[in-house]
Structure formats: C-alpha cells, structure tokens
Amino acid sequence: MSTDMRVAETILSQLGGNRFRVMTGAKNFAATDNSLRMRIGRNKTNANYMEVSLNMLDLYDITFAKVTKMGEMKSVKTYENVYNDMLVEIFESHTGMYTSL
C-alpha cells in the first residue's frame, strides 16, 4: 500500500517548492495521504517541526512544534482552516523566515 504523494507535492509547491526548501533549511520531509511533515531550520520561535494537513473543508491545518531528542512535542502552535494562498504568509509570520528572495 503506497502513500498518495499528490497532496504533499501540492503543499510543497504552494509553499514555494525547492526555493522554500533552500531558504528555510527544511529537511526530513515525510508525506501521508493528506499531509506533509518536515523539520525546519532555526527561526525566531523554537519550532523545529512543521506539519501541513489537508482537512475535511479542503483547507489546511498548520502545526508548528519543538520536537525534543526524546521525540516529544512541546510548545505546539496550530493554525486551522488556512487557505492555500495564506500558507507562505503564516509560515513567514510565525517563524520570521522568508520563503523566497
């Protein structure tokens, strides 16, 4: 049984694709049928993990968290029912990182 990568690929392209990856230090991408998870580089918050999920309303839920070495999630911040054209804006305002030049 394979994971349908279309949702994850769409999320990544809406965030800015490869430019997003380079500008933010995002790595360790993981996809599920309806979400994209990744580690993100140092930023103004202590978040080092981000998950963008497609919800039942066909909108996105974004979760930022600090994942410890023991694997527990701390200081979790969630944005719900986000439109696709707001993904970059929320990422940039939450982390203080830019996704493009």
C-alpha positions in Angstrom: 0.0 0.0 0.0 1.6 3.3 -1.1 1.0 6.8 0.1 -0.6 9.1 -2.4 2.0 11.8 -2.8 -0.2 14.3 -4.7 -1.4 16.2 -1.6 2.2 16.5 -0.2 3.6 17.6 -3.5 0.9 20.2 -3.9 1.5 21.6 -0.3 5.3 21.8 -1.1 4.7 23.6 -4.4 2.2 26.1 -2.7 4.9 26.8 0.0 7.4 27.6 -2.8 8.8 24.2 -3.8 12.6 23.8 -3.9 13.1 27.5 -3.2 11.2 27.0 0.1 13.5 24.1 0.9 16.7 26.1 0.3 15.5 29.3 2.0 14.2 27.7 5.2 16.6 24.7 5.7 13.6 22.4 5.6 14.5 18.7 5.5 13.4 15.2 6.5 10.2 15.6 4.5 7.5 12.9 5.2 4.2 12.5 3.5 0.9 10.9 4.5 -2.2 10.7 2.3 -3.3 14.2 3.4 -0.3 15.9 4.9 3.4 17.0 4.6 5.7 17.0 7.7 9.2 18.4 7.9 12.0 19.7 10.1 12.6 23.4 9.7 15.8 25.4 10.4 16.5 27.8 13.2 14.0 30.6 13.5 12.6 33.3 15.9 10.4 30.7 17.6 11.9 27.5 19.0 9.8 25.4 16.5 11.9 22.8 14.6 8.9 20.8 13.2 6.0 21.7 10.9 3.1 19.8 9.6 0.6 21.0 7.0 -2.6 18.8 6.7 -5.5 19.0 4.4 -8.7 18.9 6.4 -12.3 17.9 5.6 -13.2 21.5 4.5 -10.5 21.3 1.8 -8.4 23.9 3.8 -5.1 23.4 5.6 -4.3 23.0 9.3 -0.7 24.0 10.1 1.1 22.8 13.2 4.4 24.2 14.5 6.2 22.4 17.4 9.5 21.9 19.1 10.3 18.2 18.9 12.8 17.1 21.6 15.5 14.5 21.2 13.2 12.1 23.0 10.5 12.7 20.4 8.0 14.6 22.4 6.3 17.7 21.0 6.5 20.9 23.0 5.2 24.4 22.6 2.7 23.4 19.9 1.0 26.2 17.9 -1.8 25.3 15.4 -3.4 27.4 12.7 -6.7 25.9 11.5 -8.7 26.3 8.2 -6.0 28.1 6.3 -6.4 28.9 2.6 -3.6 27.8 0.3 -2.7 31.4 -0.5 -2.1 32.1 3.2 0.4 29.2 3.7 3.5 31.3 3.0 2.3 34.3 4.9 1.6 32.2 8.1 4.9 30.4 7.8 6.8 33.7 7.4 5.0 35.5 10.2 5.3 32.6 12.6 9.0 31.7 12.0 10.4 35.1 10.8 12.0 33.2 7.9 11.4 34.1 4.3 10.5 31.5 1.7 11.9 33.4 -1.3 14.3 36.3 -2.1 
